[in-house]
C-alpha cells in the first residue's frame, strides 16, 4: 500500500491518499463510499465492464470495494485478487452464508453489509492494517459483526462446515 508515501507526515487520516476502486451499480452507494472515505482517491465504476476497464487503465489501486450482485463482484474479485489488490465485498442483496464463503475462498478481505457503510472507513483502516501485518481480517470482521451474521443467517449458520468456519471465525462456538 502506498498511502504512507501519499499522506503528509503526522497525518491523522490513515486513508489519506489511498487509491480505491469502488464498483457498484448504485450511484448513491458510490457517493456514500466517496464521502465516508474522505481523503482517499476513489475511482468509481458502475458495472463489471467499467471495473475491468479501470483495472486495465494503468492506474494502480491500493484497495477495491466491490458490490456483489449488480456488478458481478465475485467475478471481478478474481481479477482484483490476481492483481494483488486487497478487496472488500459489499452487499445488501447477497447477504447469505454461501456467498460469504465464496468471497472468503476467492480471496476477499471482508464481506460487509451495506448497512455498515457509515463505518466503512473504520473497518478499512483496521482491515488494511491487519492485511499489511499478515493477520486475518476475518477475525476483525466477525468480532465486530458476529451478532449481525448470527441474526442474518441464524444461530447455527456455521454448522454446515465447522472446520472451514473454525479457521475464519474466531472464536468458533
N, C-alpha and C positions, 0 to 999 in steps of 0.2 A: 504494500500500500504506500502510496506516495504522499499521503496527506501531510506528513511531517515536513516534507520539503515545501509544500504549498502553503502551510499555515505560518503565521507570524510567531516568533519566539514569545513564549508566555501566553499564547492564545488559550482562552478558556473553552473554546469550541473544538472538540476533537473531530468534528465533521467538516471543519473549515477546509475547503479545497478538495474534499473527497469527490472523486468523479463517479457519479452514479448513473446507471442506465435504468430508467423506470419504464416498464412496459405494462400498460393496462388499457383496456378498451373504453374505460370510463374517464373522460377528461377531468371531471371533478376530483376523482381519486388522484390523478397525476398532479393536479393543482395542490391538493392537500399534501401529498408527498413533498412537493417543492417547498411549500410553506413550512412544514414541520422540520425539514432538513435544511433549515436556514444556514447559509454558509457553504453548503455542498454545491457542487456543479452538477445539476440534474439535467440529463438529456432524456427527453420524453419520446416514447413511441406508443402508438395506439393500436398496433396489430403485430402479429408474428412477423410479417414481411418487413415492416418498419424496424422492428427489433433486430432482425437479421441484417438489414441494411446498415443500421448503426454499428453493429458488431464488425461489419466488413468495411466500415468507412475509414479505418486507420486511427480512429480515436481509441484512447486507452481508457479503461474503466477499472475503478477500484472495487466496485460493488454493483450488483444487479438486483433489482427488485422486480419480480415478475408476478403478474396475475396468473392464476392457473387456468381458468375457464375461457375467458373471452379472447385470449391471445395465444392459445396453445402453449401455455407456460411450461408444461412438463417437457415438451419437445425443445423449447428454447432453453430450458435448464441444461440439457445435454450440451448445447452449444456454448453456454457460458462456462460450464464446468470444464469442458475441453480446452477453453482458452485461459483457464486458471482464474476466473473471476468469481470471487465469493458471491453466492446468490441466496437471496431470501425470497421465499414464496409467500404470496399474499392472496388471500381468498375470502370470499363471502359464501359462494355457492358450492364450492368443492370441499367443504369442511366435513370430511369423513376420514375414518382411520385408514382406509385403503389408500387414499390419495396422500395422506400424511406419510405412510410407509413408503410409497413410491417416491415421494420427494426426498426422503431420507436416503433411500438406496441409490438414487440418481445423483446424490451429492449436494443437495441444498444444505445451507447452514441453519435455516429455520423455516417455519411454516406458521405464519401469523394470520390470525383472523383480521379482517378489515376493521372490526370493532376496536382494534388496538392502534389504529393509525395515529391517534393523538400522542401516543407514547413511542412511536416508531423511532424517533431519534435516540431515545434512551436505550431501547433494545439494540439498535445498530451499533451504538458506541460499545456496548458490552459484548455483542457478538463479534465485532471486528477485533476487539482487544483479545478475546479468548482465542479466536482463529489465529491471530498473529503469534500467540503463545503456544499454539498447537494443542489447545484444550478443546473439549467438546462444547459446542454452542447449544446442544440439545439439553444438557443439564440446566443451563440458564433458562431456556425456554420453558421446560417442564417445571422448574422450580417456581417460576413466576405465573405460569398459565396452566399449571396442572389441574386446578379446580375447574377452569374453563373447559378443558378437554374431558374431564370427568362428566361435567354437565352435558356437553355436546354429544359424547359418544356412549355414555352410560358408565356405571362404576366398574364394570368388568371388561372394558374395551381392550385391554392388553392381554387378555387370557387366550386369544387365538394363537399367539406366538410368543410365549413368555421369554424364551431365550433371546429373541430379537429385541423385545422391549426392555429386557433387563440391561442390555448393553447401552441403550439410548435413554431410558427413563430411569433416572436415579433419584430417590431410592425406589426400587421396584417392590411393590407390596403384593 
